[in-house]
């Protein structure tokens, strides 16, 4: 019972976090004439349905298991070399959520993420959104489609055999 309650609380927190967004630092500059440094940030939110579909396709193209973790530095470097561009595109889908921004800004946003954000921040963001994104939004649709299965005989048809 307590485990189920903890899972529900975690799911609600993940939903709130994904809907409100996560502000991520891109780059910090120290300008000599300013006392404090200037920081460029971007807010990552849960993509809309079309963005989630594109994000899922991009993720499946990578062919990485969800629970995969690098064992050593060499394996992490191999992952960066092979999937660095795909990871930056996945994260760009969380920044560019709208129709126009998705079509016009994914490539540019992915390039900015690759060139200005440290890899450890990118992997942390990727793991966070990977863990929180799921098919929970589709569960109601899936269960309703299972109940209204057109291939399953209705009650009256079962007795008549038609």
Secondary structure, DSSP 8 states (H G I E B T S, - for coil): -HHHHHHHHHHHHHHHHHHH-EEEEEEEE--TTSSS-EEEEEEE----HHHHHHHHHHHHHHT--TT---SSHHHHHHHHHHHHHHHHHHHHHHH--SHHHHHHHHHHHHHHHHHHS-HHHHHHHHHHHHHH--SGGGHHHHHHHHHT-TTS--HHHHHHT-
